């Protein structure tokens, strides 16, 4: 008798459950996606014991008849695929037909469903993959699926579950972020003792963010929206001899981006605050993570990360979602165009918005490990365990997912919800989201809010410039045209969701019109404007001006250099001489004239304008030291751009005006005008803030005038 045999269905389902279902949040994810695919408008999730004892998901979707209810628990039974060609254009969240049989094989499941068109609905009970009961029942339209005693027959898997609070945090994060992706739907998450999340339908994502996380979180975010056309979108065009003459040629597809990104002063030490949705599917993708990191390059420190909530919409043919058992990773058919589009869109939005850092907010803007939206342990998707940027090989195409630890699970020691270090701690014994939904009461600002003083069109100049139907058809707009029918006198939460006008509309576009008042300790420039008192760090301001000038001169190969009267000799270690040999050509293109002078010595004969003496030696040593960690291919393609910006940042830092330097009024005015012309006057190339605003409203509040 042979040794190879076919596994029983029950064993096969439990193997599949090991890939699809690894914790209660995985069960919630599958059931939640099924409810969304069924066209539900209201979804209620109930959990007990962190999901170990009970998970119940109820929706008002289309429901199932008796035959479909029985087939739904058969392996690979699905209503979403018909042919192999359908796999190339998946427009639903679920499609394999593995979730329900996998869940039923490791838990006790009860199903109640009805289509509303038949005389009776259907009730079922399944335990360990075996059907125990099927009967007719009087039920409303929709589906309710309860999962009890998860992993009751697989004790080894049950031992790997974390504490109830940790598992509940994962479930909370998952439901919360699907609520963000579907603001027009109602979501409710209920624990055994209280309601964790109650999110009625709203008109746009901005209101949903306020509804769930509050005004403070929304006030730290700025909107972004962009659209482009993908060339040769969809499947590859067949050769002429195989083309169907009755079929028209394939047209380019639309790639649309919308969402929110954080101001530069809001920084995190990991990527746990970056949330990406592709066609409303929550994913974790290296390509898009790298694009976001690149958009913030030289705006925030390289070891810090922004807070980003990004929604990408594209033709289903352009993204392959069938590459991961849990459908948390995707593969794009046109990786480089999508990567560049996301990077350039965020970068352009940062340039247009030029958000100014508030003086009081900057006091608490140190990078923190806890995300703005959820604790690290509550992240619904795995992410890289450290804060290193995602690496891409030359050409910008990500490496295959060959590293098994690249997407290791995030740590489980959940930290309290906080936007800044001043955010209040949650109530003991409750999740951080308690008290932040508008169903249970508004904040003091919302209760005392005067809608007559609120300017709907002032929620960020960037919002008006970006969220226009003419520029982005179908993009969400939270302006007055979309809210003209809302009664703000009786609904202050809707108005407060757009943030106070003075805070959102402030940008650095006014730098050129400021009136200099003088210097503070010969290090900081004080200037007055219509919006308040400005404090500008003269060193980092000049550093940003020089940095962008150096990059422009390098692009047109017109770098200014100065010859030294006597060559400057610089001693290097043997390994540093190897690094110098690799980057010597780029150093020459940036104004350095350096050649070896012995086995461990360099002779500097010329240098960029502004560098001399000890500053020149420190700049050269800094560039070589920072380049030592690069690979041998670092002078090619994408890494060449990083090398150029690194050299430009070092030159600008050491050539800029120093602190404790007296500046006359003419020079101060020149510096403000030049800073206003830069693309990113928000921060220096190393991520430090340049200008802080003590707003007129904050000054009035400090003197108790409002």
Secondary structure, DSSP 8 states (H G I E B T S, - for coil): --S-----HHHHHHHHHHHH-SSHHHHHHHHHHHHHHTT-SEEEEEEEGGGTSEEEEEE-S----HHHHHHTTSTT--SS--SGGGGGS--SS--SS-HHHHHHHSSEEEEEEE-SSSS-EEEEEEETTEEEEEEEE---SEEEEEEESTTTT-HHHHHT---HHHHHHHHHHHHHHHHHH-TTSEEEEE-SSSEEEEE---SSHHHHHHHHH-HHHHHTEEEEEEEEEETT-SS----GGG--TTS-----EEEEEEEEEE-TT--BSSGGGEEEEETTEEE--HHHHHHHHHHTBTTB-TT-B--EEEEEE--GGGEE-TTSTTS---EESSHHHHHHHHHHHHHHHHHHH-B-EEHHHHTT-S-BSS-SSS-GGG-SS---SS-----B-TTS-B--S--TTTT-----------SSTTS----TTS-TTTT-SGGG---HHHHT--GGG--GGGS-HHHHHH--TTTSTT----SHHHHTTS-TTT-HHHHHTT--HHHHH-BGGGGGG-EEEEEETTTEEEEEETTEEEEEEHHHHHHHHHHHHHHHHHHTT---EEEEEEEEEEE--HHHHHHHHHHHHHHHHTT-EEEE-STTEEEEEEEETT--HHHHHHHHHHHHHHHTTS-TTTTSHHHHHHHHHHHHHHHHHHHS--SS----HHHHHHHHHHHHHSS-TTB-TTS-B-EEEEEHHHHHHHTT--
